[in-house]
Amino acid sequence: MIELRSFNESDIDPIAIYANNVNVTRYMASRMPYPYTKQDAIWWVESGNKEQGLNYAIDLGGKCVGVVGVRFGELELQYSAVSSIDRRNTLSLTQKMECRKWLIDHE
């Protein structure tokens, strides 16, 4: 089952691996570095995700398989995930979850 959750230390390695892929970063905002290093992932998990809108880990079976987030002021929804999962269906589901979570948190 897919769920959105806060980031934790165990997400660092998976994020560093899948984010260091030109097929992921070429569709992301220019502020996402490439190559993406483990230091970048450490920064993201420890503080960066809290500084840039609402961001959540996409969890599938207890493992971080992607990131979804929304930035206010820029009306930007960003999403990235490992290529081994069905991105189209996951994106649709995570967008719905993100919107629902935001609405609940901001009632």
Secondary structure by P-SEA (a helix, b strand, c coil): cbbbbbbcccaaaaaaaaaccccccccccccccccccaaaaaaaaacccccccbbbbbccccccccccccccccbbbbbbbbcccaaaaaaaaaaaaaaaaaaaacc
